[in-house]
Amino acid sequence: MELETIYRTVFKTKKNEDFERLEFLERVISGKYPYGDQLVDLEDAIEMEGMEYTICKGFDYKTERHINEMEAIRTTREWYKRFSSTIQEGKEEIGKALIEAEISPVSDTLEDCLKVLKHYREKIECIRILRAASQTPKKHRTSAVYATAETLLDTIRNPDSRRTIFEFMEKYEKKLIKNFNRAVKKGKIIQIADAYMELSLTHEPEVMEYATNSLRQ
């Protein structure tokens, strides 16, 4: 599982609190929480648990703790969903929520837990964002993909995540070249011009040199 792999790169030694941490991190990412015998949306779980707490008589520690735990997950998830969030930005608010929820395995290693979430978010979300850009209408698609990749690379510093972006762009570039070669082979001027324009939008000198040399042959 990708999350556990990333977790192991940050928490290099196995500790007894691993399960509780991983469970918390999985709930932050998924936005799901167990209610009864099923997983439900976090917001629904908070609402249902709150209703249960309202109708119970007196103080109920178990329900109170569940609510605080869910609130801590929600606070962390709000930070997680903001792609540009830094670890420093989340530490104070999330730390308070975790202490109130008594989730010491996470609060005691908060910075490392946020590193795991940030790494996971970058690695998984950057591909989702690039794929969304690649679904842009054809007229603006290549410009959108390259502009998106440039923005992500300006934001992301993690080497693995950056490598993922470069690999995506390499595959996209190969697809454009394949389309260009197919157009040249068919010999239809409009299709060649269209494919050549797509390549020009990459602003990659080597790609343009290849396309120009192909047309001269």
C-alpha positions as CSV (number, residue, x, y, z in Angstrom):
1,M,0.0,0.0,0.0
2,E,1.4,3.4,-1.0
3,L,0.6,5.1,2.3
4,E,2.4,2.4,4.3
5,T,5.4,2.6,2.0
6,I,5.7,6.3,2.4
7,Y,5.1,5.9,6.2
8,R,8.0,3.5,6.4
9,T,10.4,6.0,4.7
10,V,9.6,8.6,7.3
11,F,9.3,6.3,10.4
12,K,12.3,4.2,9.7
13,T,11.9,1.9,12.7
14,K,8.8,-0.1,13.5
15,K,7.1,1.1,16.7
16,N,4.2,-0.1,18.8
17,E,2.1,2.9,17.8
18,D,2.4,2.2,14.1
19,F,-1.1,0.8,13.7
20,E,-2.8,3.7,15.5
21,R,-0.9,6.2,13.5
22,L,-1.6,4.5,10.2
23,E,-5.2,4.2,11.0
24,F,-5.4,7.9,11.8
25,L,-3.6,8.8,8.6
26,E,-5.8,6.6,6.5
27,R,-8.9,8.2,7.9
28,V,-7.5,11.7,7.1
29,I,-6.9,10.7,3.5
30,S,-10.1,8.8,2.9
31,G,-12.5,11.1,4.9
32,K,-14.2,8.0,6.2
33,Y,-14.8,6.9,9.8
34,P,-16.3,3.6,11.2
35,Y,-19.8,3.9,12.5
36,G,-21.4,0.7,13.6
37,D,-20.2,-2.0,11.2
38,Q,-19.6,0.2,8.2
39,L,-17.4,3.1,7.1
40,V,-19.3,6.4,6.5
41,D,-18.3,9.9,5.4
42,L,-16.5,11.7,8.3
43,E,-19.1,14.5,8.3
44,D,-22.0,12.1,8.6
45,A,-20.2,10.2,11.4
46,I,-19.7,13.5,13.3
47,E,-23.3,14.4,12.9
48,M,-24.6,11.0,14.0
49,E,-22.2,10.8,17.0
50,G,-23.2,14.3,18.0
51,M,-26.9,13.3,18.0
52,E,-26.2,10.3,20.1
53,Y,-24.3,12.4,22.6
54,T,-27.1,14.9,22.8
55,I,-29.7,12.3,23.7
56,C,-27.6,10.4,26.2
57,K,-27.9,11.3,29.9
58,G,-24.9,12.9,31.6
59,F,-21.3,12.8,30.5
60,D,-20.3,9.9,28.2
61,Y,-16.5,9.6,28.0
62,K,-16.5,7.1,25.1
63,T,-18.8,9.3,22.9
64,E,-16.9,12.4,23.8
65,R,-13.6,10.8,22.9
66,H,-15.0,9.6,19.5
67,I,-16.2,13.1,18.7
68,N,-12.9,14.7,19.6
69,E,-11.1,12.1,17.5
70,M,-13.3,12.8,14.5
71,E,-12.8,16.5,15.0
72,A,-9.0,16.0,15.0
73,I,-9.3,14.0,11.8
74,R,-11.4,16.7,10.3
75,T,-8.9,19.4,11.3
76,T,-6.0,17.4,9.8
77,R,-8.0,16.6,6.7
78,E,-8.7,20.3,6.1
79,W,-5.0,21.0,6.1
80,Y,-4.4,17.9,3.9
81,K,-6.8,19.0,1.2
82,R,-5.1,22.4,0.8
83,F,-2.3,21.4,-1.7
84,S,-0.1,24.3,-0.9
85,S,-0.3,23.9,2.9
86,T,3.1,23.7,4.7
87,I,3.8,21.5,7.7
88,Q,4.4,24.5,9.8
89,E,1.0,26.0,9.0
90,G,-0.8,22.9,10.3
91,K,1.1,22.0,13.4
92,E,-0.4,24.3,16.0
93,E,-4.1,23.8,15.2
94,I,-3.8,20.1,14.5
95,G,-1.7,19.6,17.6
96,K,-4.3,21.2,19.8
97,A,-7.0,19.0,18.3
98,L,-4.9,15.8,18.8
99,I,-4.2,16.6,22.4
100,E,-7.9,17.2,23.1
101,A,-8.6,13.8,21.4
102,E,-5.9,12.1,23.4
103,I,-4.2,10.7,20.3
104,S,-0.7,10.8,21.7
105,P,1.0,8.4,19.1
106,V,0.1,11.1,16.5
107,S,0.5,14.2,18.6
108,D,3.9,13.1,19.9
109,T,5.2,12.6,16.3
110,L,3.1,15.2,14.6
111,E,5.7,16.6,12.3
112,D,6.6,13.2,10.9
113,C,2.9,12.3,10.5
114,L,2.4,15.5,8.5
115,K,5.4,14.7,6.4
116,V,3.8,11.4,5.5
117,L,0.5,13.1,4.6
118,K,2.3,15.8,2.6
119,H,4.4,13.2,0.7
120,Y,1.4,11.1,0.0
121,R,-0.7,14.1,-1.1
122,E,2.0,15.2,-3.5
123,K,2.7,11.8,-5.0
124,I,-1.0,10.9,-5.5
125,E,-2.6,14.3,-6.0
126,C,0.0,15.5,-8.6
127,I,-0.9,12.7,-10.9
128,R,-4.6,13.3,-10.4
129,I,-4.1,17.0,-11.2
130,L,-2.0,16.2,-14.3
131,R,-4.6,13.7,-15.6
132,A,-7.3,16.3,-15.1
133,A,-5.2,18.8,-17.2
134,S,-4.7,16.1,-19.9
135,Q,-8.5,16.0,-20.2
136,T,-8.7,19.7,-21.2
137,P,-10.2,20.3,-24.7
138,K,-7.6,19.6,-27.3
139,K,-7.1,23.3,-28.3
140,H,-5.6,24.1,-24.9
141,R,-4.6,20.6,-23.7
142,T,-0.8,20.7,-24.1
143,S,-0.5,24.2,-22.8
144,A,-2.6,23.2,-19.8
145,V,-0.6,20.1,-19.1
146,Y,2.8,21.8,-19.3
147,A,1.6,24.8,-17.2
148,T,0.2,22.5,-14.6
149,A,3.5,20.5,-14.5
150,E,5.5,23.7,-14.1
151,T,3.3,24.9,-11.2
152,L,3.6,21.6,-9.5
153,L,7.4,21.5,-9.8
154,D,7.5,25.0,-8.4
155,T,5.6,23.8,-5.4
156,I,6.8,20.3,-4.8
157,R,10.3,19.5,-3.4
158,N,10.0,15.8,-2.6
159,P,12.3,13.9,-5.0
160,D,9.9,11.0,-5.5
161,S,7.0,13.2,-6.3
162,R,9.0,15.3,-8.7
163,R,10.2,12.1,-10.4
164,T,6.5,11.1,-10.8
165,I,5.8,14.4,-12.5
166,F,8.7,14.0,-14.9
167,E,7.7,10.4,-15.8
168,F,4.2,11.6,-16.5
169,M,5.5,14.4,-18.8
170,E,7.8,12.0,-20.6
171,K,4.9,9.7,-21.4
172,Y,2.8,12.6,-22.5
173,E,5.6,13.9,-24.7
174,K,6.1,10.4,-26.3
175,K,2.4,10.4,-27.1
176,L,2.6,13.8,-28.9
177,I,5.6,12.5,-30.9
178,K,3.7,9.3,-31.8
179,N,0.8,11.4,-33.0
180,F,3.1,13.6,-35.1
181,N,4.9,10.6,-36.7
182,R,1.5,9.1,-37.6
183,A,0.4,12.4,-39.2
184,V,3.7,12.6,-41.2
185,K,3.3,9.0,-42.4
186,K,-0.3,9.7,-43.6
187,G,1.0,12.8,-45.4
188,K,-2.1,15.0,-44.7
189,I,-1.0,18.6,-44.4
190,I,-3.7,19.7,-41.9
191,Q,-3.0,16.8,-39.6
192,I,0.8,17.4,-39.8
193,A,0.4,21.1,-39.0
194,D,-1.9,20.3,-36.1
195,A,0.5,17.7,-34.6
196,Y,3.5,20.0,-35.2
197,M,1.6,22.8,-33.3
198,E,1.0,20.5,-30.4
199,L,4.7,19.7,-30.2
200,S,5.6,23.4,-30.4
201,L,3.5,24.0,-27.3
202,T,5.9,21.9,-25.3
203,H,8.6,24.5,-25.7
204,E,11.1,21.7,-25.6
205,P,14.1,22.4,-28.0
206,E,14.9,18.7,-28.5
207,V,11.3,17.9,-29.4
208,M,11.1,20.7,-31.9
209,E,14.5,19.8,-33.4
210,Y,13.2,16.2,-33.9
211,A,9.9,17.5,-35.5
212,T,11.8,19.9,-37.9
213,N,14.3,17.2,-39.0
214,S,11.4,14.8,-39.6
215,L,9.7,17.3,-42.0
216,R,13.0,17.8,-43.9
217,Q,13.4,14.2,-44.7
